[in-house]
């Protein structure tokens, strides 16, 4: 029988609260800046390959936010490189929790997880890469349980709004929730928006190596999940929602992460799982045509190494201006926002669910926040980190690799995000008294 370590028994005395790995990247820098409004400088460590570059980033951040100057002086600076495992272990031993911002995670993430387990340091990341996330669960879950370490991936825009948002929607739903469609809408401001190409690079590698994800799932021989209630409609490659406009299937990590959460509920806790399908809102017909053209070129070029290098070298050209190596300006970040709409179906009760063919209750919930890629991501990431550090009794009582939906479901994460200006609430519900039996 496996010896299971308890997170409460792990000795973190003398350590800082968090270490931010990858602080010299765009995401890491924004996370660092927001961390200084939540932690004292003496509680924070930052790490990257070059101490000189770290010092430059801190200077830039203090220039943008002069009020952080005092706290920034107390921050611990560490050099750590994914090519130097010992440096990763030393970094992880500096804090109770490592916040990993270094991607693509399929190349650089696993060594950090391994180092965190050796150092008995809790781990969170901002990954939106399904293969990496599922690989870590398959490969390191037992080790995390033995060490009493919480490993929680996709703890930012990918995929807390979808995963934790769905768990909250289930709690608010006026009945027995059986199926949900999510609709993600990005809302740039007047200055437009150009994302950093880190996400672009991850998408290229994810598409090119999608066969690896299928092989991983097949190799595990996962037990099928039994769902209740009617299936969700198959809406095809695109469709038009009467209120939101044209939509396409969302190709991010949300489907993978939510499925893992529902699998956990169904197979480990014998709780009824929820069917889930995520979509992205495109808008008008012109945007749809542009997206279809872009998608065709992207899928073709990502298949072959020679054309894949072109995608990697010229992100702005091949993404129609959506991605660039420079990323968004601070003004673009401050003006942007996102919203995830959950459209749920279900029944008044589990008894009715088992008696009727069609759903009798429908409801819509929204999870809305600032700039998804950086500002929103950093806030979500850090508030989740505070939940892990400050609310250990509300976290899983064993170490392990968890999805955000399982890790943070009993914490105050939703309340914390609302306190940061996020809108997370049920916006409509209706009961159909005339549904066919």
C-alpha positions, 0 to 999 in steps of 0.5 A: 500500500502506498505511503501517502504524505500529508501536505500539512506535515511538510516542513517549509520553515525558513522558506519564502511564500512563493518563487516566480520562475520565468520572471523575465518573460512577459507573463512572469513580469506581470505576475511579479508586479501583481505579486507585490500587491499581495505579498511582502517583498520578503515573502517573494523570490524570483528566478530566471536564467540571468540575474542581470535580466532579472534586475532589469525586469525589476527596475522596469516594474518599479518604474511602472509602479513606483509604490513597489520600490520598497518591497522590491528591494526585499525580493530574493533573486535566483538564477535557475535554468531548465537545463540545470536540474540542480539549480531548479531544485535549489530554486524550489527549496527557496519557497513553499510554492513555485509559480511556473511561467516558463513555456512551452511547457511540453519542453520545459515544464516536467523538470520543474515539476520533478524538482518541486517534488524533490524539494517538497515544494507545492507547484502551480503553473499557467500552462494551457497545453493538454499533453503536458498537463495530462502527462504530469498527472499520469507520470507524477501523481503517485510521487506527489501523493507520497511527498504530500505535495500539491501539483496544480497545472492550468491555474490561470486563464487556462483553465480556471474560468472554465474549470472552477467556473463550471464547478461554481455554476453547478453549485448555483444551477437551480436543479440537477446540471447535466450538460454545459456549453461554454462560450469564450469571448475576447474583448480588445479595447480601442487600441486593439490587441496583439498577444505575445508569441509564447502562446502561438509557439505552444499552439504550433507544437500542440497541433504538430504533436497532437498524436502524442496526446491520443497515444498518452490517453490510449496507453493509460486505458482510462475507464470510460465516464458514465454521463446522465441526461441527454447529449449536448448537440454536435454543432460542427466546425462553426455555427451562429448563436443568435446573441453572440454571433458566429462560434467555433470549437475552442481548441485550448486546454479547457475541454481536457482540464474539465474532462479530468475534473469530471472524471475525478468526480465520477470515478473517485467520488462517485459523483455525477459528472457534467457533459462539457463542450467549449466554444470561442466566439468569433463574431461576424461573418467576415471574422468567420471567413478570416478565421477559417482561412487562418485555420486552414493555413495554420493546420497545413503549415503546422504538420511539416517541419519546414513550414512549421519553422515559418510559422514560428519565425513570422508569428505576426504575419501568419496570425493576421496580426494577432501574435507578435514577439513583442506582445501587447502594450500596457495600454492594450492590456489595460483596455482588454477583457474577456467573458466566458458564458456558461449555458447549462441544461438539466432537470429539477431533480435527479429523479426527474432526470431519470424519468424525462428525455429532454432537459427541463431547466436551463440557466446561463452564468458568466465569468468575466474579467480583465485582459485574459492573457496577462492581467487577468491571468496574473490575478487568477494565478496569484489569488489561487496561490493565496488559496493554496497557501492560506487555506490548506484546510480547504485544499485536498487533504492529500498531495497529488496532481489535481485540476483547478476544479478539484484543488480549489472547489472548497476554497474562497477563490470565487470570492477572492476573484469577485473582490478583484473586480471579476464578475462571476454570477448566474445571469438567467434561469428558466424551467420548462413545465411542458417538456415531453416525458 
